[in-house]
Amino acid sequence: MAGKRRVAATCRTLPRVPEKRGEKESTRRWGLVLLALLLLIVLGPSEARKKQGTKAPNNTKPALLQLSDYLLTHYKKSVRPVRDWRKPTTVSIDVMIYAILNVDEKNQVLTTYIWYRQYWIDEFLKWNPEDFDNITQLSIPTDYIWVPDILINEFVDVGKSPNIPYVYVRHQGEVQNYKPIQVVTACSLDIYNFPFDVQNCSLTFTSWLHTIRDINISLWRLPEKVKLDKSVFMNQGEWELLYVLTQFREFSVESSDSYAEMKFYVVIRRRPLFYTVSLLLPSIFLMVMDIVGFYLPPDSGERVSFKITLLLGYSVFLIIVSDTLPATAIGTPLIGVYFVVCMALLVISLTETILIVRLVHRQELQSPVPAWLRHLVLDRAAVLLCLQDQSYHNPSTLQRPTIPSHPTENDSCSATINHCSRLGGLQDLKKTTPEVGNPSPPFQENSLVVHGLLQELATIRHFLEKQDECRDIARDWLRVGSVLDVLLFRIYLLAVLAYSITLGTLWSIWQYA
């Protein structure tokens, strides 16, 4: 249209040619007009194309850059992204346990590595995908947008966590923030059941500043899926992940506004195989050897040295394993009590051995067994322990052994004593009868020799009787010591068995509680 107007204007400005000029000049003018019109028709679209070509770079800008400029040009990250300030921003969070790095019982610190996820709706980051080449999601640097100030209350140290500088934004305004975190948190560790202990540590996520009217917290997945999710857990270490419990609650500080928090209870259990092999089994072996040591004869001195060797070996064992046991200022693990009780049992066993050896050693210097002790030990205790022996409880049978029929040295001594006694009686009888003459000197010398021989034989007989009496006393004390040794051994064995069964039952209950 512009070209036509120009042609018309040109035609009006051309001077009118007189008719007297020839037809040739008129034809020439109309040819020029048509040529100008043709040039306008041809050059008009090209100029339009040039003008459009100068604007082409704005239309060929990448869609991602256009979308980024569209979202972030007038964005204010310092303001909570809601159009109605009365509406709270709901942040959904999720936690996946990746590894249990360290459990410090002394300092009550738990170090874990988790995969943390959260998302919220940013009302200022919405767009229509059709306007931007059907883009439905975009990665934006975290420093450019508003991020909730959700922290873990139990943090005690900054872990070595990688920095993830981007978040995903969807066209509905949903912002997804994924990041791995090394969490060093305070935890109340109960080591009483070590090495069969189960620990329950909490990770509390809450906004440090915003109240529940500004930021509310919810759970991303269902609690049942969070509880049994072990898909990413590395379970080849000392600790085994049992489950993760979740709990939401509101709390207030000093009657101020309420805050929302989400708790994740991480329940872990220690694998006790290493500690069972390195701590419990050596202690059990030493206790078994102590029990076997009771089968040594009580009248031998080897039992005392054997028990002392066991006690020294157990002391060295406790020194070696002292660094392995967890140490806290608030309690002692049950295995420490177990070692102390085992040490006490070894001391009691050594004391019992010393007592029995004292009873049965060097009995010739002791007095006879009292009647009350004979009654309690040889009569009552022997029957109770099924050690019934007639010589134990019937004093009438405690007689010296009968003299064998074949002649022995004692028989010769007894015959000589009887013969000399008869001779002495005959001499006394002869002295009482009156005689006319004095006895001959050789007979008097023989009587003195026989009298001295009788005195020597009487001394020997008295010594043998005393030795037999000491032997009977020693035999009685040996019987008393043997019965007491069996009694104390069975009491000791029952105590060890009861203690072992109780300890094993408690550990089993705590392990599978």
C-alpha positions in Angstrom: 0.0 0.0 0.0 2.8 2.4 0.8 4.4 1.7 -2.6 1.0 2.5 -4.4 0.7 5.7 -2.5 4.2 6.7 -3.6 3.4 5.9 -7.2 0.2 8.0 -7.0 2.1 10.9 -5.5 4.7 10.7 -8.2 2.1 10.6 -10.8 0.4 13.7 -9.4 3.8 15.6 -9.3 4.7 14.9 -12.9 3.9 17.8 -15.2 1.2 17.5 -17.7 2.7 17.0 -21.3 1.0 18.9 -24.0 -0.9 16.9 -26.4 0.9 18.3 -29.2 4.0 16.4 -28.2 4.0 13.1 -29.7 2.7 9.8 -28.6 6.2 8.7 -28.2 6.9 10.9 -25.2 3.7 9.8 -23.4 4.7 6.2 -23.8 8.0 7.0 -22.3 6.5 8.6 -19.2 4.2 5.7 -18.6 7.1 3.3 -18.9 9.0 5.2 -16.2 6.0 5.1 -13.9 5.6 1.4 -14.3 9.3 0.9 -13.7 9.1 2.9 -10.5 6.1 0.9 -9.4 7.9 -2.3 -10.2 10.9 -1.3 -8.1 8.7 -0.4 -5.1 7.0 -3.8 -5.3 10.3 -5.6 -5.5 12.3 -3.6 -2.9 9.5 -3.3 -0.2 9.6 -7.0 1.0 13.4 -7.0 1.1 13.5 -4.0 3.4 10.9 -5.7 5.6 13.1 -8.7 5.7 16.1 -6.6 6.6 14.2 -5.0 9.5 13.1 -8.5 10.7 16.7 -9.7 10.4 17.9 -7.1 12.8 15.4 -8.4 15.4 16.2 -12.1 14.8 18.8 -12.6 17.6 16.1 -11.8 20.3 13.9 -14.5 18.9 16.7 -17.2 18.8 17.8 -16.9 22.4 17.8 -20.4 24.2 14.7 -21.3 26.0 16.5 -22.1 29.3 18.0 -18.6 29.3 14.7 -17.0 28.6 13.1 -19.1 31.4 15.9 -18.2 33.8 15.6 -14.5 33.0 11.9 -14.7 33.3 12.1 -16.3 36.8 15.0 -14.6 38.4 14.9 -11.0 37.0 12.6 -9.7 39.6 13.0 -12.5 42.2 13.7 -11.5 45.9 15.3 -14.4 47.8 15.1 -12.5 51.1 11.2 -12.8 51.2 9.3 -16.0 51.9 7.8 -17.0 48.6 4.0 -16.7 49.2 1.5 -14.2 47.8 -0.6 -14.3 51.0 1.7 -13.8 54.0 -0.9 -15.6 56.2 -0.3 -18.8 54.4 2.5 -21.0 55.8 5.1 -22.6 53.6 5.0 -26.4 54.1 8.3 -28.1 53.7 8.2 -31.9 53.2 11.4 -33.7 54.2 12.8 -37.2 53.9 15.8 -39.0 55.4 17.6 -42.1 54.1 20.4 -43.6 56.2 23.4 -44.4 54.1 26.1 -45.5 56.7 26.9 -45.5 60.4 30.4 -44.0 60.5 31.2 -43.9 64.2 29.6 -44.4 67.7 31.7 -42.7 70.4 30.4 -44.0 73.7 32.8 -41.9 75.8 31.7 -38.6 74.3 28.1 -39.7 73.6 28.4 -38.8 69.9 26.9 -40.5 66.8 28.3 -39.9 63.3 26.1 -40.9 60.4 25.9 -40.3 56.7 22.4 -39.6 55.4 20.7 -38.7 52.1 18.5 -35.7 52.9 15.6 -34.5 50.7 13.2 -31.7 51.0 10.7 -29.8 48.8 8.4 -26.9 49.1 6.1 -24.7 46.9 7.6 -21.4 45.7 4.8 -19.3 44.4 7.2 -17.0 42.6 8.8 -19.7 40.5 5.9 -20.8 38.3 5.6 -20.7 34.5 3.7 -22.1 31.6 5.8 -24.8 29.8 4.2 -24.0 26.4 5.7 -20.5 26.5 9.2 -21.9 27.0 9.6 -24.8 24.6 7.7 -27.2 26.9 10.3 -27.0 29.7 8.8 -28.5 32.9 11.8 -28.3 35.3 14.9 -26.2 35.7 18.0 -26.3 37.8 18.7 -23.1 39.6 21.6 -22.2 42.0 20.6 -22.4 45.6 22.1 -19.0 46.3 19.6 -17.3 44.0 16.3 -18.4 45.6 14.7 -18.6 49.1 15.7 -21.7 51.1 14.1 -22.7 54.4 16.4 -22.6 57.5 15.8 -26.2 58.6 18.5 -27.6 60.8 19.1 -30.6 63.0 18.9 -29.8 66.7 21.4 -32.4 67.8 24.3 -31.0 65.7 27.5 -30.9 67.7 30.1 -30.6 64.9 30.3 -29.7 61.3 30.7 -32.9 59.2 32.5 -33.3 55.9 29.5 -32.9 53.6 29.8 -32.2 49.9 28.3 -28.9 48.7 25.4 -29.3 46.2 24.9 -25.8 44.7 21.7 -26.5 42.7 18.1 -27.2 43.3 15.4 -28.4 40.9 12.4 -26.2 40.2 9.2 -27.5 38.5 6.7 -25.4 36.5 4.2 -25.7 39.4 6.6 -23.9 41.7 7.8 -27.1 43.4 11.4 -26.8 44.6 13.4 -30.0 45.3 16.6 -29.8 47.3 18.6 -33.1 47.5 21.9 -33.3 49.3 24.0 -35.8 51.3 25.0 -34.8 54.8 27.5 -36.2 57.3 25.7 -35.7 60.6 27.7 -35.5 63.9 25.0 -35.4 66.6 24.7 -35.9 70.3 23.0 -39.1 71.4 22.3 -40.6 74.8 24.1 -44.0 74.3 23.2 -46.8 76.7 26.2 -49.1 76.9 25.0 -51.3 79.8 24.1 -54.2 77.4 27.5 -54.0 75.6 28.2 -55.9 73.3 24.5 -56.8 72.8 23.3 -53.2 72.9 20.7 -51.5 70.8 21.0 -47.7 70.4 18.2 -45.2 69.6 19.4 -41.8 68.4 17.1 -39.0 67.2 17.6 -36.5 64.3 15.3 -33.6 64.9 14.6 -31.3 61.9 13.1 -27.9 62.7 13.2 -24.3 61.6 15.7 -22.4 63.7 13.8 -19.1 63.4 10.4 -19.4 61.7 7.4 -20.5 63.7 4.7 -22.9 62.6 2.7 -20.0 61.2 5.5 -19.4 58.7 7.1 -22.8 58.1 5.4 -26.1 58.7 7.1 -29.4 58.3 5.6 -32.6 57.0 6.9 -36.1 56.0 7.6 -36.7 52.3 6.9 -40.5 52.3 4.6 -42.7 54.4 6.0 -43.6 57.9 5.9 -47.3 57.0 8.1 -46.8 54.0 10.6 -44.7 55.9 10.7 -47.3 58.8 11.8 -50.3 56.7 13.8 -48.5 54.0 17.3 -50.0 53.9 17.9 -49.7 50.1 20.9 -47.5 50.4 22.3 -48.5 53.8 25.8 -50.0 53.8 25.5 -52.7 56.4 29.0 -54.3 56.4 30.3 -52.5 59.5 29.9 -53.0 63.2 26.4 -51.6 63.4 23.2 -52.9 61.8 20.3 -50.6 61.0 17.0 -52.0 62.4 14.5 -49.3 61.4 13.9 -45.5 61.4 10.8 -44.2 63.2 9.2 -40.8 62.6 7.3 -38.5 64.8 5.9 -35.0 64.2 5.2 -32.6 67.1 4.8 -28.9 68.0 6.8 -27.4 70.8 7.2 -24.0 72.3 10.0 -22.4 74.3 9.0 -20.3 77.4 5.4 -19.9 76.3 6.4 -18.3 73.0 5.0 -19.2 69.6 5.0 -22.9 68.5 7.6 -24.5 66.3 7.1 -27.5 64.1 9.7 -30.3 64.2 10.0 -33.7 62.6 12.0 -36.4 64.5 13.7 -39.4 62.9 14.6 -42.1 65.5 17.5 -44.1 64.1 17.5 -47.5 65.8 20.8 -49.5 65.4 22.2 -52.7 66.9 25.8 -53.7 67.4 27.1 -56.9 65.9 28.5 -58.8 68.9 30.5 -61.6 67.1 33.9 -59.8 67.4 33.5 -59.0 71.1 32.1 -62.5 71.8 35.2 -64.1 70.3 37.8 -61.7 71.7 36.3 -61.0 75.2 33.7 -63.6 76.3 35.3 -66.8 75.1 38.7 -66.4 76.7 37.0 -65.5 80.0 34.8 -68.6 79.7 37.8 -70.8 79.0 39.6 -69.5 82.1 36.6 -70.1 84.3 36.2 -73.7 82.9 39.9 -74.3 83.8 39.3 -73.0 87.3 36.4 -75.5 87.7 38.5 -78.4 86.3 41.2 -77.4 88.9 39.0 -78.7 91.7 39.7 -82.3 90.5 43.3 -82.0 91.7 43.8 -83.8 95.1 43.2 -81.5 98.0 46.2 -82.7 99.9 48.6 -81.8 97.1 50.1 -78.3 96.8 49.7 -78.2 93.1 46.1 -76.9 93.3 47.2 -73.7 95.0 49.8 -72.9 92.5 47.4 -73.7 89.6 44.7 -71.4 91.0 47.2 -68.6 91.5 48.4 -69.0 87.9 44.8 -68.7 86.7 44.3 -65.6 88.7 47.4 -63.9 87.4 46.4 -64.9 83.8 42.9 -63.4 84.2 44.4 -60.2 85.6 46.6 -59.9 82.5 43.6 -60.6 80.3 41.6 -57.8 81.9 44.5 -55.4 81.3 44.6 -56.3 77.6 40.8 -55.9 77.1 40.4 -52.7 79.2 41.0 -50.5 76.0 38.3 -52.4 74.2 35.5 -51.8 76.7 33.5 -48.6 76.3 34.2 -46.1 79.1 31.7 -43.6 80.3 31.3 -41.5 83.4 27.6 -42.4 83.9 27.7 -46.2 83.9 29.6 -49.4 83.5 28.7 -52.0 80.9 27.4 -55.3 82.0 30.4 -57.1 80.5 32.6 -55.2 82.9 30.5 -56.4 85.8 30.8 -59.9 84.4 34.6 -59.7 84.4 34.7 -58.4 87.9 32.4 -61.2 89.1 34.6 -63.7 87.3 37.6 -62.3 89.1 35.8 -62.5 92.4 34.9 -66.1 91.7 38.5 -66.9 91.0 39.5 -65.3 94.3 36.8 -67.3 96.2 38.1 -70.5 94.5 41.6 -69.8 95.6 40.5 -69.0 99.1 38.5 -72.3 99.3 41.6 -74.2 98.0 43.8 -72.6 100.7 41.3 -73.5 103.4 41.1 -77.2 102.3 44.9 -77.5 102.0 45.2 -76.1 105.5 42.8 -78.7 106.9 44.6 -81.7 105.3 48.2 -80.6 105.6 50.4 -81.6 108.6 47.6 -83.2 110.5 49.9 -84.7 113.2 50.1 -81.2 114.7 46.3 -80.8 114.9 43.9 -81.9 117.6 41.3 -84.6 117.0 38.3 -83.7 114.9 35.6 -82.2 117.2 32.4 -84.2 117.7 30.2 -81.4 116.3 32.3 -81.0 113.2 32.3 -84.8 112.7 28.6 -84.8 113.0 27.9 -81.9 110.6 30.5 -82.9 108.0 30.9 -86.7 108.1 27.3 -87.5 109.0 25.1 -84.7 107.6 27.1 -83.3 104.6 28.3 -86.7 103.4 24.8 -88.0 103.2 23.6 -84.8 101.5 26.3 -85.1 98.9 25.8 -88.8 98.4 29.2 -89.6 99.8 28.0 -92.2 102.2 30.8 -94.3 103.8 30.3 -96.2 107.0 33.7 -95.1 108.2 32.6 -91.5 107.9 29.6 -91.6 110.3 30.1 -94.7 112.5 32.8 -94.0 115.1 32.8 -97.6 116.3 34.3 -98.6 113.0 37.2 -96.3 113.3 39.4 -99.1 114.7 42.9 -100.0 113.9 43.4 -102.7 111.2 43.5 -106.3 112.4 46.8 -108.0 112.8 47.5 -110.3 109.9 48.0 -114.0 110.7 51.5 -114.3 109.3 54.3 -113.4 111.7 55.7 -109.9 111.4 58.0 -107.7 113.2 55.2 -106.4 115.5 54.2 -110.0 116.3 57.8 -110.8 117.4 57.9 -107.6 119.5 54.6 -108.5 121.2 55.7 -112.1 121.8 59.0 -110.9 123.3 57.2 -108.5 125.6 54.8 -111.2 126.8 57.6 -113.6 127.4 59.6 -111.0 129.3 56.6 -110.2 131.3 56.2 -113.8 132.3 59.8 -114.0 133.3 59.5 -110.9 135.3 56.6 -112.4 137.2 58.5 -115.6 137.9 61.4 -113.6 139.3 59.2 -111.6 141.6 57.7 -114.9 142.8 61.1 -116.3 143.5 62.0 -113.2 145.5 59.0 -113.6 147.8 59.9 -117.2 148.7 62.4 -117.7 151.5 65.7 -119.2 150.5 68.7 -120.2 152.5 71.3 -118.9 150.2 71.7 -115.7 148.2 70.9 -115.7 144.4 73.9 -116.0 142.2 75.3 -112.8 140.7 74.8 -114.0 137.0 71.1 -114.3 137.5 70.8 -110.7 138.9 72.7 -109.4 135.9 70.4 -111.1 133.5 67.3 -109.7 135.2 68.7 -106.1 134.8 69.2 -106.7 131.1 65.7 -108.1 130.7 64.2 -105.2 132.6 66.0 -102.7 130.4 64.8 -104.5 127.3 61.2 -104.4 128.7 61.5 -100.6 129.1 62.8 -100.2 125.5 60.0 -102.3 124.1 57.4 -100.4 126.1 58.7 -97.1 124.7 58.5 -98.5 121.2 55.0 -99.7 121.8 54.0 -96.3 123.1 55.5 -94.6 120.1 53.7 -96.9 117.7 50.4 -96.4 119.5 50.9 -92.6 119.3 51.7 -92.8 115.6 48.6 -94.8 115.0 46.6 -92.3 116.8 48.1 -89.4 114.8 47.4 -91.4 111.6 43.8 -91.8 112.6 43.5 -88.0 113.3 45.1 -87.3 110.0 42.6 -89.7 108.3 39.7 -88.0 110.0 40.8 -84.5 108.9 41.4 -85.7 105.4 37.9 -87.1 105.3 36.6 -83.8 106.6 38.6 -81.8 104.1 37.4 -84.1 101.2 33.8 -83.7 102.1 34.1 -79.9 102.5 36.0 -79.7 99.2 33.2 -81.5 97.4 30.6 -79.4 99.2 32.3 -76.1 98.3 33.0 -77.2 94.8 29.3 -78.0 94.1 28.3 -74.6 95.7 30.8 -72.9 93.5 29.7 -74.7 90.4 26.0 -73.9 91.1 27.0 -70.2 91.6 28.9 -70.1 88.2 26.1 -71.9 86.4 23.4 -69.6 87.9 25.4 -66.5 87.0 26.1 -67.7 83.5 22.4 -68.6 82.8 21.2 -65.3 84.3 23.7 -63.3 82.2 22.9 -65.2 79.0 19.2 -64.8 79.5 19.4 -61.1 80.1 21.6 -60.6 77.1 19.2 -62.7 74.9 16.2 -60.7 76.1 17.9 -57.4 75.5 19.2 -58.5 72.1 15.8 -59.5 70.8 13.7 -56.9 72.7 
